[in-house]
Amino acid sequence: MFTYYFKLGVRSLRRNPALTALMVLTLAIGVAASIATLTILHVMSGDPLPAKSARLIVPLVDNGPTQGYTPGDKPNDRQLSYIDAANLLAGKQGDRRTAMYGVAGPVEPARKDLNVFMASGMAPTGDFFAMFDVPFLHGQGWTEAHDAAGADVVVLSRKLSEKLYGNDNPVGRRITLMGYEYQVTGVIDRWDPIPRFHRIIGSNGGAFGSEDEFFIPFSTAIRHQYTHNGSMNCTADRDPGFDALLKSECTWIQFWFELHSSADRPALHSWLNAYAAEQNKLGRMKRNAPTQMYNLMEWLEFLKVVGNDNKLSAWLAFGFLLLCLVNTIGLLLAKFSVRAPEIGVRRALGASRKEIFSQFLIETTVVGLAGGVLGLLLAFGALALIAMQSKQLTVVAQMDWFMLLMTFVMAVLSAILAGLLPTWRACQVTPALQLKSQ
């Protein structure tokens, strides 16, 4: 019976192509606007590492001065000082841990056809790659021995490797980077998590910026006294020079722990509290403020990766869809009202109200499917236009299979909802009145 009613629905829609096209277009525009906005929100708020996001922890300690501080105020710092980063690394808590900061400098290619160019990257500890499930195309990251020695080793992004060496495997070769020769230990395959949770603060483009082009050991960057490429917060004057920066309370280093299980979080927090209390006794962390810990998704929420403006845009898009549904309801009422004689004849011949309801509801489903196809095309076009606005928007304006399926589900459900009232009205037609009028 469904197939029969489906064919009837298609034939009915073909009788009045102008009205059908108007209904489909109205529904498609509403669905496209909602899906385009929802797609961006979906990408921005997604979990970049669902298998371990609850086990990845960002610690924050408040080492600010007491001047102007009121107990209970949340710390403005979202990074750590070098003193605290070094101490947390030495504490050996969790299965893995990494400290990192941004670096940038000139690359001197060995190829004569390439001039010196600038590249930006990161200086993490070796655990970084395993912690964040970084895929490798060639080689691997560096070892603990490299971290301990501050060795001149580097991991390249696939993009930078192809720029310097084409499709060759560069592992073991040497590259002149920021004035020093580095040995390549690995090449990362395409890895651009959305959002870039590991380095949101101080990076170019923030949570949706471009990928890092190279990685060198944290200890190596400190040994070479590389200036950080990112944000820094200094609450008091400090002496000039890199050594003075390392001894200062300036915050400029980001830190992550990886726990064996999310159940280990309370134990880590207790250890962090004990560390802060110990530093307080040593004359640091004079505010005596509580320490903070965030897992990956909590960290994204804390940093407001998905802002209120994005959520408001989604609500406005759904409001527009509701307006389109109201217009679709009006069009369906007009269409079904002129078919009252047909309904009266069918009722007189023995069709039940349930059968009439099923027939007309399936007809609105046909409208929903057509609106879904057109809405999908319009959504792709809208996302393409959004992606043209900036490089950051290009990253988030991407539709996945989930949103592809959501387009059709939303279109069909919207059409069914819009068709409930007109269909119910069609079921109320009195056969006798329609037969007398013929």
Residue pairs with C-beta under 8 A, 6 or more apart in sequence:
1 358
2 362
5 358
5 359
5 362
5 363
6 362
6 365
6 366
8 359
8 362
8 363
9 359
9 362
9 363
9 364
9 365
9 366
10 366
12 339
12 363
13 20
13 363
13 366
13 367
14 20
16 335
19 331
19 334
19 335
20 367
20 370
22 331
23 328
23 331
23 332
23 335
23 367
23 371
24 367
24 370
24 371
24 374
25 371
25 374
26 324
26 327
26 328
26 331
26 371
27 324
27 325
27 328
27 367
27 368
27 371
27 375
27 411
27 414
27 415
27 418
28 370
28 371
28 372
28 374
28 375
28 378
28 411
29 324
29 375
29 378
30 320
30 321
30 322
30 323
30 324
30 325
30 375
30 414
31 321
31 324
31 371
31 372
31 375
31 378
31 379
31 407
31 410
31 411
31 414
32 374
32 375
32 376
32 378
32 379
32 381
32 382
33 317
33 320
33 321
33 382
34 314
34 317
34 318
34 320
34 321
34 410
35 375
35 376
35 379
35 399
35 403
35 406
35 407
35 410
36 317
36 379
36 382
36 383
36 386
36 397
37 313
37 314
37 316
37 317
38 314
38 317
38 403
38 406
39 379
39 383
39 397
39 398
39 399
39 403
40 310
40 383
40 386
40 393
40 396
40 397
41 306
41 310
41 311
41 313
41 314
42 400
42 402
42 403
43 194
43 395
43 396
43 397
43 398
43 400
44 194
44 195
44 207
44 208
44 305
44 306
44 310
44 396
45 300
45 305
45 306
46 194
46 195
47 53
47 296
47 297
48 193
48 194
48 195
48 197
48 296
49 56
49 132
49 133
49 193
49 197
49 296
51 133
52 133
52 258
52 296
53 295
53 296
53 297
54 262
54 295
54 296
54 297
55 258
55 259
55 260
55 261
55 262
55 295
56 131
56 132
56 256
56 257
56 258
56 259
56 295
56 296
57 94
57 256
57 257
57 258
57 259
57 265
57 268
57 293
57 294
57 295
58 254
58 255
58 256
58 257
58 293
58 294
58 295
58 296
58 299
59 80
59 88
59 255
59 257
59 268
59 272
59 291
59 292
59 293
60 75
60 77
60 78
60 80
60 291
60 292
60 293
60 294
61 80
61 84
61 272
61 275
61 276
61 279
61 285
61 291
61 292
62 75
62 77
62 285
62 287
62 289
62 291
63 77
63 81
63 84
63 249
63 251
63 279
63 284
63 285
63 287
64 75
64 76
64 77
64 235
64 249
64 287
65 235
65 236
65 249
65 286
65 287
66 286
66 287
69 287
69 289
71 287
71 289
73 289
75 289
75 292
76 233
77 233
77 251
78 201
78 251
78 302
78 303
79 201
79 202
79 231
79 232
79 233
79 251
79 252
79 253
79 254
79 255
80 88
80 99
80 251
80 253
80 254
80 255
81 248
81 249
81 250
81 251
81 252
81 253
82 222
82 245
82 246
82 247
82 248
82 252
82 253
83 246
83 247
83 249
83 284
84 253
84 255
84 279
85 99
85 253
85 255
86 99
87 275
87 279
88 97
88 99
88 255
88 257
88 275
89 97
89 99
89 125
91 271
91 275
93 257
93 268
93 271
94 257
94 258
94 259
94 260
94 264
94 268
95 258
95 259
95 260
96 127
96 130
96 131
96 257
96 258
97 125
97 127
97 255
97 256
97 257
97 258
98 124
98 125
98 126
98 127
98 128
98 131
98 218
98 255
98 256
99 124
99 125
99 218
99 253
99 254
99 255
100 122
100 123
100 124
100 125
100 128
100 198
100 199
100 218
100 253
100 254
100 255
100 256
101 122
101 123
101 218
101 221
101 228
101 229
101 230
101 252
101 253
101 254
102 120
102 121
102 122
102 123
102 199
102 202
102 203
102 228
102 229
102 230
103 120
103 121
103 122
103 123
103 178
103 216
103 221
103 226
103 227
103 228
103 229
104 118
104 119
104 120
104 121
104 229
105 118
105 119
105 177
105 178
105 179
105 226
106 116
106 117
106 118
106 119
106 177
106 178
106 179
107 116
107 117
107 118
107 119
107 160
107 164
107 175
107 176
107 177
108 116
108 176
108 177
109 115
109 116
109 117
109 164
110 164
110 175
110 176
111 164
114 163
114 164
119 160
119 177
119 213
119 214
120 204
120 212
120 213
120 229
121 212
121 213
121 214
121 215
121 216
122 128
122 199
122 212
122 214
122 215
122 216
123 215
123 216
123 217
123 218
123 220
123 221
123 222
123 226
124 215
124 217
124 218
125 147
125 217
125 218
125 219
126 141
126 142
126 143
126 144
126 146
126 147
126 217
127 258
128 134
128 141
128 198
128 215
129 136
129 140
129 141
129 155
129 215
130 141
131 256
131 258
132 193
132 198
134 141
134 188
134 191
135 188
135 189
135 190
135 191
136 186
136 187
136 188
136 189
137 158
137 161
137 187
137 188
137 189
138 161
138 169
138 170
138 171
138 186
138 187
139 155
139 169
139 171
139 184
139 185
139 186
139 187
140 185
140 186
141 155
141 185
141 186
141 215
142 151
142 153
142 155
142 185
142 217
145 151
146 153
146 185
146 217
147 217
147 218
147 219
148 219
149 219
150 217
150 219
150 220
150 222
150 223
151 217
151 220
152 180
152 181
152 182
152 183
152 216
152 220
153 182
153 183
153 184
153 185
153 216
153 217
153 220
154 175
154 177
154 182
154 183
154 184
154 185
154 214
154 215
154 216
155 184
155 185
155 186
155 187
155 188
155 214
155 215
155 216
156 164
156 170
156 175
156 184
156 186
156 187
156 188
156 213
156 214
157 187
157 188
157 191
157 211
157 212
157 213
157 214
158 187
158 188
158 189
158 190
159 211
159 213
160 213
160 214
161 170
161 184
161 187
164 170
164 175
165 173
169 187
170 184
170 187
171 184
171 185
171 186
171 187
172 183
172 184
173 183
173 184
174 181
174 182
174 183
174 184
175 181
175 182
175 184
176 182
177 214
177 216
178 224
178 226
179 224
180 224
182 216
188 215
191 211
192 211
192 395
194 208
194 395
194 396
195 207
195 208
195 300
195 305
196 203
196 205
196 206
196 207
196 208
196 209
196 211
197 207
197 296
197 299
197 300
198 254
198 256
199 212
199 254
200 206
200 207
200 300
200 303
200 305
201 230
201 231
201 254
201 303
202 228
202 229
202 230
202 231
202 232
202 252
203 209
203 230
204 210
205 391
205 392
206 392
207 300
207 303
207 305
208 392
208 393
208 395
208 396
209 392
210 391
222 246
225 242
227 242
228 252
230 252
231 252
232 250
232 251
232 252
233 250
233 251
233 252
234 248
234 249
234 250
234 251
235 249
235 250
236 248
236 249
238 244
238 245
238 248
238 250
239 248
245 252
249 284
257 268
259 265
259 268
262 295
265 293
265 295
268 293
269 291
269 293
272 291
272 293
273 290
273 291
275 291
276 285
276 291
279 285
280 286
280 288
294 302
300 306
321 414
324 414
325 414
325 417
325 418
328 367
328 414
328 415
328 418
329 418
329 419
329 421
329 422
332 364
332 367
332 418
332 419
332 421
332 422
332 423
333 421
333 422
333 425
335 422
336 360
336 422
336 423
336 425
336 426
337 425
339 426
340 426
340 429
340 434
341 434
341 437
341 438
343 356
343 426
343 429
343 434
344 429
344 430
344 431
344 432
344 433
344 434
344 435
344 438
345 431
345 434
345 435
346 355
346 356
347 353
347 356
347 429
347 431
348 431
348 435
353 427
356 426
356 427
356 429
357 423
357 424
357 426
357 427
360 419
360 422
360 423
360 426
361 416
361 419
361 420
361 423
363 419
364 415
364 416
364 418
364 419
364 422
364 423
365 412
365 415
365 416
365 419
367 415
367 419
368 411
368 412
368 413
368 414
368 415
368 416
369 408
369 411
369 412
369 415
371 411
371 414
371 415
372 407
372 408
372 410
372 411
372 412
375 407
375 411
376 404
376 407
376 408
379 399
379 407
380 399
383 397
383 398
383 399
384 397
386 393
386 397
387 393
387 394
387 397
388 394
